[in-house]
Amino acid sequence: MSFIVAIDGPAGTGKGTVTAIIAKKLNLVNIDTGATYRCVTLEMLENNIGLEDSDEIKKLLENIKIELKNENGIQKVFLNDKDVTDEIRSKRVTEFVSQVSGIKQIRLKMASLQREMGLKQDSIMEGRDIGTYVFPDANVKIYLDADVEERAKRRLIQNKEKNINMSYEEILENIKMRDANDKAKEIGALKVAEDAIVIDTTHLTIDEVVNKIIDIINKNRSMYV
């Protein structure tokens, strides 16, 4: 049985950055569940498939191939054998991914894929519903949170680093919309698992968050072993 660490929380709380660092430090496989939904979103956009086109979405899910690969210490995302690591973070994908991830058949398919990935080896997974829906029996459950204005500032900095042109106001409204959509999902809604440890990252550095989570993981891992 693999050891699973679930990192949940809304956009901009540092989940992706923190998860990547911890994966390297503790030799855990980093499974970016958000990337799987972004791949589906990109494929839908590329093929002009609407949110209501259930038949076309079904065909897409039957044929889609999503892989997460570690290349020279950098995680790459491949969609149908094409490197889409940067493309899935584009503005157009970001604007639609929350709506796409709320579609039931997509949610079920991606959750199944994520479980399959996680069960293969000791893993750390970040998303919105890992500790509540994908892996409710995860060995460690962490919920990261932060003030929405702080989350928007962080995402603005990330976007500038990736040459994604979005204003602070656009990002703030997008995050608020995503929060509302994620909390209202029929399956896998964003919420705190009853046994999750909540960490407010608003006034914490990345290193402080990482160290807090590593301490929690090490305590639980020693009991697991």
Biotite code that builds the C-alpha atoms (Angstrom):
import biotite.structure as struc

atoms = struc.array([
    struc.Atom([0.000, 0.000, 0.000], chain_id="A", res_id=1, res_name="MET", atom_name="CA", element="C"),
    struc.Atom([1.422, 3.385, -1.002], chain_id="A", res_id=2, res_name="SER", atom_name="CA", element="C"),
    struc.Atom([1.788, 6.370, 1.335], chain_id="A", res_id=3, res_name="PHE", atom_name="CA", element="C"),
    struc.Atom([-0.443, 9.239, 0.200], chain_id="A", res_id=4, res_name="ILE", atom_name="CA", element="C"),
    struc.Atom([-0.187, 12.903, 1.145], chain_id="A", res_id=5, res_name="VAL", atom_name="CA", element="C"),
    struc.Atom([-3.184, 15.041, 0.129], chain_id="A", res_id=6, res_name="ALA", atom_name="CA", element="C"),
    struc.Atom([-2.733, 18.804, -0.241], chain_id="A", res_id=7, res_name="ILE", atom_name="CA", element="C"),
    struc.Atom([-6.018, 20.627, -0.839], chain_id="A", res_id=8, res_name="ASP", atom_name="CA", element="C"),
    struc.Atom([-7.060, 24.254, -1.000], chain_id="A", res_id=9, res_name="GLY", atom_name="CA", element="C"),
    struc.Atom([-8.195, 27.049, -3.328], chain_id="A", res_id=10, res_name="PRO", atom_name="CA", element="C"),
    struc.Atom([-6.132, 28.650, -6.102], chain_id="A", res_id=11, res_name="ALA", atom_name="CA", element="C"),
    struc.Atom([-3.153, 30.773, -5.098], chain_id="A", res_id=12, res_name="GLY", atom_name="CA", element="C"),
    struc.Atom([-2.440, 29.223, -1.703], chain_id="A", res_id=13, res_name="THR", atom_name="CA", element="C"),
    struc.Atom([0.920, 27.842, -2.829], chain_id="A", res_id=14, res_name="GLY", atom_name="CA", element="C"),
    struc.Atom([-0.161, 24.228, -3.272], chain_id="A", res_id=15, res_name="LYS", atom_name="CA", element="C"),
    struc.Atom([1.757, 23.616, -6.478], chain_id="A", res_id=16, res_name="GLY", atom_name="CA", element="C"),
    struc.Atom([5.012, 25.202, -5.318], chain_id="A", res_id=17, res_name="THR", atom_name="CA", element="C"),
    struc.Atom([4.912, 23.595, -1.886], chain_id="A", res_id=18, res_name="VAL", atom_name="CA", element="C"),
    struc.Atom([4.023, 20.170, -3.252], chain_id="A", res_id=19, res_name="THR", atom_name="CA", element="C"),
    struc.Atom([6.887, 20.223, -5.761], chain_id="A", res_id=20, res_name="ALA", atom_name="CA", element="C"),
    struc.Atom([9.428, 21.120, -3.070], chain_id="A", res_id=21, res_name="ILE", atom_name="CA", element="C"),
    struc.Atom([8.192, 18.509, -0.617], chain_id="A", res_id=22, res_name="ILE", atom_name="CA", element="C"),
    struc.Atom([8.139, 15.816, -3.311], chain_id="A", res_id=23, res_name="ALA", atom_name="CA", element="C"),
    struc.Atom([11.851, 16.378, -3.956], chain_id="A", res_id=24, res_name="LYS", atom_name="CA", element="C"),
    struc.Atom([12.812, 16.614, -0.290], chain_id="A", res_id=25, res_name="LYS", atom_name="CA", element="C"),
    struc.Atom([10.936, 13.465, 0.754], chain_id="A", res_id=26, res_name="LEU", atom_name="CA", element="C"),
    struc.Atom([11.274, 11.459, -2.462], chain_id="A", res_id=27, res_name="ASN", atom_name="CA", element="C"),
    struc.Atom([7.534, 11.367, -3.123], chain_id="A", res_id=28, res_name="LEU", atom_name="CA", element="C"),
    struc.Atom([5.956, 11.276, -6.574], chain_id="A", res_id=29, res_name="VAL", atom_name="CA", element="C"),
    struc.Atom([4.338, 14.648, -7.287], chain_id="A", res_id=30, res_name="ASN", atom_name="CA", element="C"),
    struc.Atom([0.923, 14.202, -8.899], chain_id="A", res_id=31, res_name="ILE", atom_name="CA", element="C"),
    struc.Atom([-0.509, 17.534, -10.047], chain_id="A", res_id=32, res_name="ASP", atom_name="CA", element="C"),
    struc.Atom([-4.205, 16.680, -10.294], chain_id="A", res_id=33, res_name="THR", atom_name="CA", element="C"),
    struc.Atom([-5.059, 20.159, -11.543], chain_id="A", res_id=34, res_name="GLY", atom_name="CA", element="C"),
    struc.Atom([-2.909, 19.496, -14.590], chain_id="A", res_id=35, res_name="ALA", atom_name="CA", element="C"),
    struc.Atom([-5.136, 16.567, -15.571], chain_id="A", res_id=36, res_name="THR", atom_name="CA", element="C"),
    struc.Atom([-8.212, 18.834, -15.669], chain_id="A", res_id=37, res_name="TYR", atom_name="CA", element="C"),
    struc.Atom([-6.259, 21.464, -17.562], chain_id="A", res_id=38, res_name="ARG", atom_name="CA", element="C"),
    struc.Atom([-5.337, 18.859, -20.175], chain_id="A", res_id=39, res_name="CYS", atom_name="CA", element="C"),
    struc.Atom([-8.990, 17.981, -20.676], chain_id="A", res_id=40, res_name="VAL", atom_name="CA", element="C"),
    struc.Atom([-9.851, 21.687, -20.892], chain_id="A", res_id=41, res_name="THR", atom_name="CA", element="C"),
    struc.Atom([-7.149, 22.295, -23.499], chain_id="A", res_id=42, res_name="LEU", atom_name="CA", element="C"),
    struc.Atom([-8.310, 19.311, -25.554], chain_id="A", res_id=43, res_name="GLU", atom_name="CA", element="C"),
    struc.Atom([-11.911, 20.556, -25.435], chain_id="A", res_id=44, res_name="MET", atom_name="CA", element="C"),
    struc.Atom([-10.849, 24.030, -26.552], chain_id="A", res_id=45, res_name="LEU", atom_name="CA", element="C"),
    struc.Atom([-8.687, 22.663, -29.349], chain_id="A", res_id=46, res_name="GLU", atom_name="CA", element="C"),
    struc.Atom([-11.581, 20.566, -30.646], chain_id="A", res_id=47, res_name="ASN", atom_name="CA", element="C"),
    struc.Atom([-14.320, 23.174, -30.059], chain_id="A", res_id=48, res_name="ASN", atom_name="CA", element="C"),
    struc.Atom([-16.181, 20.898, -27.647], chain_id="A", res_id=49, res_name="ILE", atom_name="CA", element="C"),
    struc.Atom([-18.721, 22.757, -25.510], chain_id="A", res_id=50, res_name="GLY", atom_name="CA", element="C"),
    struc.Atom([-19.549, 22.159, -21.865], chain_id="A", res_id=51, res_name="LEU", atom_name="CA", element="C"),
    struc.Atom([-22.899, 20.626, -22.852], chain_id="A", res_id=52, res_name="GLU", atom_name="CA", element="C"),
    struc.Atom([-21.534, 18.293, -25.561], chain_id="A", res_id=53, res_name="ASP", atom_name="CA", element="C"),
    struc.Atom([-21.676, 15.151, -23.417], chain_id="A", res_id=54, res_name="SER", atom_name="CA", element="C"),
    struc.Atom([-21.289, 12.726, -26.340], chain_id="A", res_id=55, res_name="ASP", atom_name="CA", element="C"),
    struc.Atom([-18.174, 14.498, -27.627], chain_id="A", res_id=56, res_name="GLU", atom_name="CA", element="C"),
    struc.Atom([-16.770, 14.747, -24.097], chain_id="A", res_id=57, res_name="ILE", atom_name="CA", element="C"),
    struc.Atom([-17.293, 10.999, -23.667], chain_id="A", res_id=58, res_name="LYS", atom_name="CA", element="C"),
    struc.Atom([-15.349, 10.301, -26.881], chain_id="A", res_id=59, res_name="LYS", atom_name="CA", element="C"),
    struc.Atom([-12.589, 12.651, -25.770], chain_id="A", res_id=60, res_name="LEU", atom_name="CA", element="C"),
    struc.Atom([-12.249, 10.897, -22.404], chain_id="A", res_id=61, res_name="LEU", atom_name="CA", element="C"),
    struc.Atom([-12.118, 7.484, -24.052], chain_id="A", res_id=62, res_name="GLU", atom_name="CA", element="C"),
    struc.Atom([-9.121, 8.501, -26.169], chain_id="A", res_id=63, res_name="ASN", atom_name="CA", element="C"),
    struc.Atom([-7.230, 11.092, -24.136], chain_id="A", res_id=64, res_name="ILE", atom_name="CA", element="C"),
    struc.Atom([-3.739, 10.256, -22.900], chain_id="A", res_id=65, res_name="LYS", atom_name="CA", element="C"),
    struc.Atom([-2.306, 12.236, -19.995], chain_id="A", res_id=66, res_name="ILE", atom_name="CA", element="C"),
    struc.Atom([1.154, 11.625, -18.567], chain_id="A", res_id=67, res_name="GLU", atom_name="CA", element="C"),
    struc.Atom([3.200, 13.358, -15.878], chain_id="A", res_id=68, res_name="LEU", atom_name="CA", element="C"),
    struc.Atom([6.928, 12.873, -16.415], chain_id="A", res_id=69, res_name="LYS", atom_name="CA", element="C"),
    struc.Atom([9.988, 13.998, -14.481], chain_id="A", res_id=70, res_name="ASN", atom_name="CA", element="C"),
    struc.Atom([12.662, 15.258, -16.854], chain_id="A", res_id=71, res_name="GLU", atom_name="CA", element="C"),
    struc.Atom([15.943, 16.361, -15.255], chain_id="A", res_id=72, res_name="ASN", atom_name="CA", element="C"),
    struc.Atom([14.143, 17.229, -12.025], chain_id="A", res_id=73, res_name="GLY", atom_name="CA", element="C"),
    struc.Atom([11.403, 19.192, -13.801], chain_id="A", res_id=74, res_name="ILE", atom_name="CA", element="C"),
    struc.Atom([7.853, 17.851, -14.021], chain_id="A", res_id=75, res_name="GLN", atom_name="CA", element="C"),
    struc.Atom([6.452, 17.876, -17.534], chain_id="A", res_id=76, res_name="LYS", atom_name="CA", element="C"),
    struc.Atom([2.846, 17.358, -18.594], chain_id="A", res_id=77, res_name="VAL", atom_name="CA", element="C"),
    struc.Atom([2.114, 15.457, -21.792], chain_id="A", res_id=78, res_name="PHE", atom_name="CA", element="C"),
    struc.Atom([-1.225, 15.419, -23.575], chain_id="A", res_id=79, res_name="LEU", atom_name="CA", element="C"),
    struc.Atom([-1.493, 12.771, -26.268], chain_id="A", res_id=80, res_name="ASN", atom_name="CA", element="C"),
    struc.Atom([2.340, 12.583, -26.334], chain_id="A", res_id=81, res_name="ASP", atom_name="CA", element="C"),
    struc.Atom([2.736, 16.375, -26.732], chain_id="A", res_id=82, res_name="LYS", atom_name="CA", element="C"),
    struc.Atom([4.456, 18.519, -24.092], chain_id="A", res_id=83, res_name="ASP", atom_name="CA", element="C"),
    struc.Atom([1.779, 20.974, -22.910], chain_id="A", res_id=84, res_name="VAL", atom_name="CA", element="C"),
    struc.Atom([3.393, 21.985, -19.619], chain_id="A", res_id=85, res_name="THR", atom_name="CA", element="C"),
    struc.Atom([3.200, 25.703, -20.404], chain_id="A", res_id=86, res_name="ASP", atom_name="CA", element="C"),
    struc.Atom([0.153, 25.667, -22.667], chain_id="A", res_id=87, res_name="GLU", atom_name="CA", element="C"),
    struc.Atom([-2.196, 24.309, -19.990], chain_id="A", res_id=88, res_name="ILE", atom_name="CA", element="C"),
    struc.Atom([-1.374, 27.366, -17.841], chain_id="A", res_id=89, res_name="ARG", atom_name="CA", element="C"),
    struc.Atom([-2.487, 29.819, -20.535], chain_id="A", res_id=90, res_name="SER", atom_name="CA", element="C"),
    struc.Atom([-5.191, 32.411, -19.932], chain_id="A", res_id=91, res_name="LYS", atom_name="CA", element="C"),
    struc.Atom([-7.793, 30.652, -22.084], chain_id="A", res_id=92, res_name="ARG", atom_name="CA", element="C"),
    struc.Atom([-7.383, 27.348, -20.221], chain_id="A", res_id=93, res_name="VAL", atom_name="CA", element="C"),
    struc.Atom([-7.398, 29.069, -16.828], chain_id="A", res_id=94, res_name="THR", atom_name="CA", element="C"),
    struc.Atom([-10.686, 30.823, -17.635], chain_id="A", res_id=95, res_name="GLU", atom_name="CA", element="C"),
    struc.Atom([-12.516, 27.532, -18.322], chain_id="A", res_id=96, res_name="PHE", atom_name="CA", element="C"),
    struc.Atom([-10.843, 24.841, -16.239], chain_id="A", res_id=97, res_name="VAL", atom_name="CA", element="C"),
    struc.Atom([-13.080, 25.275, -13.188], chain_id="A", res_id=98, res_name="SER", atom_name="CA", element="C"),
    struc.Atom([-16.239, 24.819, -15.275], chain_id="A", res_id=99, res_name="GLN", atom_name="CA", element="C"),
    struc.Atom([-14.757, 21.823, -17.083], chain_id="A", res_id=100, res_name="VAL", atom_name="CA", element="C"),
    struc.Atom([-13.669, 20.165, -13.847], chain_id="A", res_id=101, res_name="SER", atom_name="CA", element="C"),
    struc.Atom([-17.235, 20.438, -12.558], chain_id="A", res_id=102, res_name="GLY", atom_name="CA", element="C"),
    struc.Atom([-18.621, 18.175, -15.301], chain_id="A", res_id=103, res_name="ILE", atom_name="CA", element="C"),
    struc.Atom([-19.520, 14.852, -13.686], chain_id="A", res_id=104, res_name="LYS", atom_name="CA", element="C"),
    struc.Atom([-18.171, 12.476, -16.309], chain_id="A", res_id=105, res_name="GLN", atom_name="CA", element="C"),
    struc.Atom([-14.876, 14.366, -16.437], chain_id="A", res_id=106, res_name="ILE", atom_name="CA", element="C"),
    struc.Atom([-14.617, 14.406, -12.651], chain_id="A", res_id=107, res_name="ARG", atom_name="CA", element="C"),
    struc.Atom([-15.177, 10.652, -12.422], chain_id="A", res_id=108, res_name="LEU", atom_name="CA", element="C"),
    struc.Atom([-12.654, 9.873, -15.172], chain_id="A", res_id=109, res_name="LYS", atom_name="CA", element="C"),
    struc.Atom([-9.924, 12.124, -13.775], chain_id="A", res_id=110, res_name="MET", atom_name="CA", element="C"),
    struc.Atom([-10.445, 10.922, -10.194], chain_id="A", res_id=111, res_name="ALA", atom_name="CA", element="C"),
    struc.Atom([-10.002, 7.360, -11.418], chain_id="A", res_id=112, res_name="SER", atom_name="CA", element="C"),
    struc.Atom([-6.822, 8.345, -13.286], chain_id="A", res_id=113, res_name="LEU", atom_name="CA", element="C"),
    struc.Atom([-5.462, 10.175, -10.238], chain_id="A", res_id=114, res_name="GLN", atom_name="CA", element="C"),
    struc.Atom([-6.128, 7.196, -7.957], chain_id="A", res_id=115, res_name="ARG", atom_name="CA", element="C"),
    struc.Atom([-4.369, 4.926, -10.419], chain_id="A", res_id=116, res_name="GLU", atom_name="CA", element="C"),
    struc.Atom([-1.341, 7.233, -10.443], chain_id="A", res_id=117, res_name="MET", atom_name="CA", element="C"),
    struc.Atom([-1.273, 7.569, -6.651], chain_id="A", res_id=118, res_name="GLY", atom_name="CA", element="C"),
    struc.Atom([-1.530, 3.871, -5.848], chain_id="A", res_id=119, res_name="LEU", atom_name="CA", element="C"),
    struc.Atom([1.571, 2.987, -7.852], chain_id="A", res_id=120, res_name="LYS", atom_name="CA", element="C"),
    struc.Atom([4.041, 4.507, -5.370], chain_id="A", res_id=121, res_name="GLN", atom_name="CA", element="C"),
    struc.Atom([4.372, 6.865, -2.409], chain_id="A", res_id=122, res_name="ASP", atom_name="CA", element="C"),
    struc.Atom([2.859, 10.124, -3.633], chain_id="A", res_id=123, res_name="SER", atom_name="CA", element="C"),
    struc.Atom([1.946, 13.688, -2.767], chain_id="A", res_id=124, res_name="ILE", atom_name="CA", element="C"),
    struc.Atom([-1.117, 15.031, -4.573], chain_id="A", res_id=125, res_name="MET", atom_name="CA", element="C"),
    struc.Atom([-2.498, 18.548, -4.683], chain_id="A", res_id=126, res_name="GLU", atom_name="CA", element="C"),
    struc.Atom([-5.893, 19.724, -5.798], chain_id="A", res_id=127, res_name="GLY", atom_name="CA", element="C"),
    struc.Atom([-9.319, 20.698, -4.502], chain_id="A", res_id=128, res_name="ARG", atom_name="CA", element="C"),
    struc.Atom([-10.752, 17.351, -3.387], chain_id="A", res_id=129, res_name="ASP", atom_name="CA", element="C"),
    struc.Atom([-7.886, 14.937, -2.804], chain_id="A", res_id=130, res_name="ILE", atom_name="CA", element="C"),
    struc.Atom([-8.517, 14.397, 0.901], chain_id="A", res_id=131, res_name="GLY", atom_name="CA", element="C"),
    struc.Atom([-12.296, 14.398, 0.592], chain_id="A", res_id=132, res_name="THR", atom_name="CA", element="C"),
    struc.Atom([-13.003, 12.535, -2.654], chain_id="A", res_id=133, res_name="TYR", atom_name="CA", element="C"),
    struc.Atom([-9.994, 11.179, -4.552], chain_id="A", res_id=134, res_name="VAL", atom_name="CA", element="C"),
    struc.Atom([-8.162, 9.752, -1.526], chain_id="A", res_id=135, res_name="PHE", atom_name="CA", element="C"),
    struc.Atom([-10.408, 10.060, 1.553], chain_id="A", res_id=136, res_name="PRO", atom_name="CA", element="C"),
    struc.Atom([-8.104, 7.568, 3.315], chain_id="A", res_id=137, res_name="ASP", atom_name="CA", element="C"),
    struc.Atom([-4.903, 9.523, 2.597], chain_id="A", res_id=138, res_name="ALA", atom_name="CA", element="C"),
    struc.Atom([-2.253, 9.118, 5.301], chain_id="A", res_id=139, res_name="ASN", atom_name="CA", element="C"),
    struc.Atom([-1.806, 12.883, 5.635], chain_id="A", res_id=140, res_name="VAL", atom_name="CA", element="C"),
    struc.Atom([-4.349, 15.574, 4.753], chain_id="A", res_id=141, res_name="LYS", atom_name="CA", element="C"),
    struc.Atom([-3.374, 19.233, 4.575], chain_id="A", res_id=142, res_name="ILE", atom_name="CA", element="C"),
    struc.Atom([-5.666, 22.120, 3.633], chain_id="A", res_id=143, res_name="TYR", atom_name="CA", element="C"),
    struc.Atom([-3.865, 25.308, 2.610], chain_id="A", res_id=144, res_name="LEU", atom_name="CA", element="C"),
    struc.Atom([-5.722, 28.602, 2.719], chain_id="A", res_id=145, res_name="ASP", atom_name="CA", element="C"),
    struc.Atom([-4.977, 32.328, 2.366], chain_id="A", res_id=146, res_name="ALA", atom_name="CA", element="C"),
    struc.Atom([-6.777, 35.640, 1.962], chain_id="A", res_id=147, res_name="ASP", atom_name="CA", element="C"),
    struc.Atom([-8.152, 36.016, -1.564], chain_id="A", res_id=148, res_name="VAL", atom_name="CA", element="C"),
    struc.Atom([-6.295, 39.310, -2.164], chain_id="A", res_id=149, res_name="GLU", atom_name="CA", element="C"),
    struc.Atom([-2.994, 37.677, -1.210], chain_id="A", res_id=150, res_name="GLU", atom_name="CA", element="C"),
    struc.Atom([-3.752, 34.740, -3.490], chain_id="A", res_id=151, res_name="ARG", atom_name="CA", element="C"),
    struc.Atom([-4.390, 37.112, -6.403], chain_id="A", res_id=152, res_name="ALA", atom_name="CA", element="C"),
    struc.Atom([-1.067, 38.893, -5.777], chain_id="A", res_id=153, res_name="LYS", atom_name="CA", element="C"),
    struc.Atom([0.777, 35.570, -5.825], chain_id="A", res_id=154, res_name="ARG", atom_name="CA", element="C"),
    struc.Atom([-0.882, 34.457, -9.038], chain_id="A", res_id=155, res_name="ARG", atom_name="CA", element="C"),
    struc.Atom([-0.044, 37.819, -10.649], chain_id="A", res_id=156, res_name="LEU", atom_name="CA", element="C"),
    struc.Atom([3.646, 37.257, -9.889], chain_id="A", res_id=157, res_name="ILE", atom_name="CA", element="C"),
    struc.Atom([3.487, 33.699, -11.241], chain_id="A", res_id=158, res_name="GLN", atom_name="CA", element="C"),
    struc.Atom([1.796, 34.860, -14.426], chain_id="A", res_id=159, res_name="ASN", atom_name="CA", element="C"),
    struc.Atom([4.410, 37.551, -15.036], chain_id="A", res_id=160, res_name="LYS", atom_name="CA", element="C"),
    struc.Atom([7.155, 34.943, -14.659], chain_id="A", res_id=161, res_name="GLU", atom_name="CA", element="C"),
    struc.Atom([5.386, 32.832, -17.303], chain_id="A", res_id=162, res_name="LYS", atom_name="CA", element="C"),
    struc.Atom([4.634, 35.829, -19.562], chain_id="A", res_id=163, res_name="ASN", atom_name="CA", element="C"),
    struc.Atom([0.879, 35.425, -19.053], chain_id="A", res_id=164, res_name="ILE", atom_name="CA", element="C"),
    struc.Atom([-0.763, 38.831, -19.486], chain_id="A", res_id=165, res_name="ASN", atom_name="CA", element="C"),
    struc.Atom([-3.572, 39.218, -16.935], chain_id="A", res_id=166, res_name="MET", atom_name="CA", element="C"),
    struc.Atom([-4.238, 42.218, -14.700], chain_id="A", res_id=167, res_name="SER", atom_name="CA", element="C"),
    struc.Atom([-4.556, 41.948, -10.918], chain_id="A", res_id=168, res_name="TYR", atom_name="CA", element="C"),
    struc.Atom([-8.265, 42.755, -11.204], chain_id="A", res_id=169, res_name="GLU", atom_name="CA", element="C"),
    struc.Atom([-8.791, 39.982, -13.776], chain_id="A", res_id=170, res_name="GLU", atom_name="CA", element="C"),
    struc.Atom([-6.967, 37.466, -11.624], chain_id="A", res_id=171, res_name="ILE", atom_name="CA", element="C"),
    struc.Atom([-8.857, 38.485, -8.477], chain_id="A", res_id=172, res_name="LEU", atom_name="CA", element="C"),
    struc.Atom([-12.238, 38.072, -10.180], chain_id="A", res_id=173, res_name="GLU", atom_name="CA", element="C"),
    struc.Atom([-11.143, 34.800, -11.771], chain_id="A", res_id=174, res_name="ASN", atom_name="CA", element="C"),
    struc.Atom([-10.099, 33.401, -8.392], chain_id="A", res_id=175, res_name="ILE", atom_name="CA", element="C"),
    struc.Atom([-13.357, 34.485, -6.760], chain_id="A", res_id=176, res_name="LYS", atom_name="CA", element="C"),
    struc.Atom([-15.303, 32.841, -9.590], chain_id="A", res_id=177, res_name="MET", atom_name="CA", element="C"),
    struc.Atom([-13.257, 29.650, -9.307], chain_id="A", res_id=178, res_name="ARG", atom_name="CA", element="C"),
    struc.Atom([-13.769, 29.538, -5.534], chain_id="A", res_id=179, res_name="ASP", atom_name="CA", element="C"),
    struc.Atom([-17.533, 29.795, -6.000], chain_id="A", res_id=180, res_name="ALA", atom_name="CA", element="C"),
    struc.Atom([-17.569, 27.171, -8.763], chain_id="A", res_id=181, res_name="ASN", atom_name="CA", element="C"),
    struc.Atom([-15.315, 24.787, -6.867], chain_id="A", res_id=182, res_name="ASP", atom_name="CA", element="C"),
    struc.Atom([-17.381, 24.980, -3.687], chain_id="A", res_id=183, res_name="LYS", atom_name="CA", element="C"),
    struc.Atom([-20.619, 24.330, -5.597], chain_id="A", res_id=184, res_name="ALA", atom_name="CA", element="C"),
    struc.Atom([-19.457, 21.241, -7.527], chain_id="A", res_id=185, res_name="LYS", atom_name="CA", element="C"),
    struc.Atom([-21.748, 18.209, -7.364], chain_id="A", res_id=186, res_name="GLU", atom_name="CA", element="C"),
    struc.Atom([-18.737, 15.885, -7.085], chain_id="A", res_id=187, res_name="ILE", atom_name="CA", element="C"),
    struc.Atom([-15.451, 16.810, -5.467], chain_id="A", res_id=188, res_name="GLY", atom_name="CA", element="C"),
    struc.Atom([-16.461, 20.182, -4.086], chain_id="A", res_id=189, res_name="ALA", atom_name="CA", element="C"),
    struc.Atom([-13.790, 22.296, -2.428], chain_id="A", res_id=190, res_name="LEU", atom_name="CA", element="C"),
    struc.Atom([-14.084, 21.827, 1.324], chain_id="A", res_id=191, res_name="LYS", atom_name="CA", element="C"),
    struc.Atom([-11.958, 20.982, 4.336], chain_id="A", res_id=192, res_name="VAL", atom_name="CA", element="C"),
    struc.Atom([-11.803, 17.284, 5.186], chain_id="A", res_id=193, res_name="ALA", atom_name="CA", element="C"),
    struc.Atom([-12.813, 16.599, 8.785], chain_id="A", res_id=194, res_name="GLU", atom_name="CA", element="C"),
    struc.Atom([-9.388, 15.183, 9.632], chain_id="A", res_id=195, res_name="ASP", atom_name="CA", element="C"),
    struc.Atom([-7.330, 17.689, 7.609], chain_id="A", res_id=196, res_name="ALA", atom_name="CA", element="C"),
    struc.Atom([-4.819, 20.039, 9.189], chain_id="A", res_id=197, res_name="ILE", atom_name="CA", element="C"),
    struc.Atom([-5.531, 23.613, 8.057], chain_id="A", res_id=198, res_name="VAL", atom_name="CA", element="C"),
    struc.Atom([-2.582, 25.941, 7.429], chain_id="A", res_id=199, res_name="ILE", atom_name="CA", element="C"),
    struc.Atom([-3.217, 29.623, 6.662], chain_id="A", res_id=200, res_name="ASP", atom_name="CA", element="C"),
    struc.Atom([-0.369, 30.678, 4.368], chain_id="A", res_id=201, res_name="THR", atom_name="CA", element="C"),
    struc.Atom([-1.298, 34.376, 4.103], chain_id="A", res_id=202, res_name="THR", atom_name="CA", element="C"),
    struc.Atom([1.631, 35.568, 6.217], chain_id="A", res_id=203, res_name="HIS", atom_name="CA", element="C"),
    struc.Atom([3.952, 32.586, 5.806], chain_id="A", res_id=204, res_name="LEU", atom_name="CA", element="C"),
    struc.Atom([6.879, 32.133, 3.439], chain_id="A", res_id=205, res_name="THR", atom_name="CA", element="C"),
    struc.Atom([7.091, 29.095, 1.169], chain_id="A", res_id=206, res_name="ILE", atom_name="CA", element="C"),
    struc.Atom([9.882, 27.666, 3.355], chain_id="A", res_id=207, res_name="ASP", atom_name="CA", element="C"),
    struc.Atom([7.778, 28.062, 6.493], chain_id="A", res_id=208, res_name="GLU", atom_name="CA", element="C"),
    struc.Atom([4.846, 26.245, 4.905], chain_id="A", res_id=209, res_name="VAL", atom_name="CA", element="C"),
    struc.Atom([7.116, 23.500, 3.561], chain_id="A", res_id=210, res_name="VAL", atom_name="CA", element="C"),
    struc.Atom([8.734, 22.931, 6.954], chain_id="A", res_id=211, res_name="ASN", atom_name="CA", element="C"),
    struc.Atom([5.375, 22.767, 8.729], chain_id="A", res_id=212, res_name="LYS", atom_name="CA", element="C"),
    struc.Atom([4.062, 20.153, 6.295], chain_id="A", res_id=213, res_name="ILE", atom_name="CA", element="C"),
    struc.Atom([7.278, 18.092, 6.313], chain_id="A", res_id=214, res_name="ILE", atom_name="CA", element="C"),
    struc.Atom([7.116, 17.885, 10.118], chain_id="A", res_id=215, res_name="ASP", atom_name="CA", element="C"),
    struc.Atom([3.540, 16.613, 9.881], chain_id="A", res_id=216, res_name="ILE", atom_name="CA", element="C"),
    struc.Atom([4.411, 14.091, 7.162], chain_id="A", res_id=217, res_name="ILE", atom_name="CA", element="C"),
    struc.Atom([7.480, 12.758, 9.007], chain_id="A", res_id=218, res_name="ASN", atom_name="CA", element="C"),
    struc.Atom([5.487, 12.149, 12.184], chain_id="A", res_id=219, res_name="LYS", atom_name="CA", element="C"),
    struc.Atom([2.798, 10.271, 10.298], chain_id="A", res_id=220, res_name="ASN", atom_name="CA", element="C"),
    struc.Atom([5.237, 8.407, 8.070], chain_id="A", res_id=221, res_name="ARG", atom_name="CA", element="C"),
    struc.Atom([7.187, 7.066, 11.040], chain_id="A", res_id=222, res_name="SER", atom_name="CA", element="C"),
    struc.Atom([3.955, 5.614, 12.430], chain_id="A", res_id=223, res_name="MET", atom_name="CA", element="C"),
    struc.Atom([3.032, 4.211, 9.008], chain_id="A", res_id=224, res_name="TYR", atom_name="CA", element="C"),
    struc.Atom([6.378, 2.417, 8.647], chain_id="A", res_id=225, res_name="VAL", atom_name="CA", element="C"),
])
